[in-house]
Amino acid sequence: MRSFAFVLIAVAGLNAGSALANEVTIHKYSADEIKSACSKAGGSFSQDAGGYGCGTDCRGGPGTDCLVSCKNGQACVAQVIGRRKPTNLLSALQAPAGSPR
């Protein structure tokens, strides 16, 4: 299982390396809520003492193209490709139908 630190590093890498990445603050979700959405999206869930998160390839598999990371007790952050504005966890972890990602 990937550590939460890996998810945070991946988020930072996407911010630094891609002008197409969009970071959006979303609601505060529990680890169980993230884990459930992650499973539905086909992603990889990780958790450590500092927080938890999920990464997907935006197409139903594990990866780092679409990420949701949460620090304990704080609102979560979604990292998505393009100008998408996710309205819930699944829309943050999956690209809309017909989009390249």
N, C-alpha and C positions, 0 to 999 in steps of 0.2 A: 504494500500500500504506500502510495506517495505521501510524503509529509506535507503538512500545511505550508512549511517554508518553501517547498518546491513550487506550490501553487502561487505563492506571493512572488517568487523569483520569475516565474513564467509571466505573471501579470506585468511586472516591471519590464521584462524583455519585450513584450508586445507593445508597451507604451513607447519604449525607446526605439524600437525597430520598425514600427509601422504607423504611417500617417493614417491608415485606414481603421485603426483601432479606436473604439469609443468606450470610455469608462463612465458608468452611470451608477450613482448611489441609489440603492433600492431599499426596500423595507428591512427591518430586523427580522431574521428568520432563525429558528432554532436549528440545532444540528440535525435533529430528526426530520425536520421539514426539508432541509437541504439534501439529506441522504435519500429521502423518498423521491424528490424531484430528480435527483441525480440518477437514481435507478431507472426511473421512467424515461429519462433522456439518453440512457445508455452510457453515461459518463463514469468517471472515476472519482469517488469520494475520498477525502482525506481529512484527518483531524489530529491536532496536537494540543498542548496545554494553552496555546495562544489563540486558537480559533479553529475554523473548519472551512471546507470549500469543496467545489466540484469543478472538474474540467471535462469538456467534450470537444469533439471535432466539429461540432455544430450540425452533424448529420446522423447522429444516433450511435456514435462510438466514443471511446475515450480519446482524449487529446487536450490541447491547450488553446484552440481557436476561440472557444466560448468558455468563459470562466465566471464562477461566482465565488467570492471569498468573503468570509465574515470573521472579524475579530470578536472575541467574547464580549458580550454586552453592548455591541455597537451595531449600527446599520451595516448591511452587506453592500458589497460593490460588485457590479457585473461588468465584465470586460467582453465586449462584443465586436464583431467585425462591421465596419461601415457606420452608418448613422442611425442604426436601429435604436429604438427606445423601448427596451423590454418593460412589460407591464406586470409580469409575474415570473416565477422561477423558470418555468418551462420555456417561455419566450426568450429568456436570457441564455438558456443552454441549447436551444435549437434554432436554426435559421428558418425563416419562413419558407414555405413550399415555393419552389421555383427560383430561389435565390442561389447564387454560387456557393455561399456559405452563410 
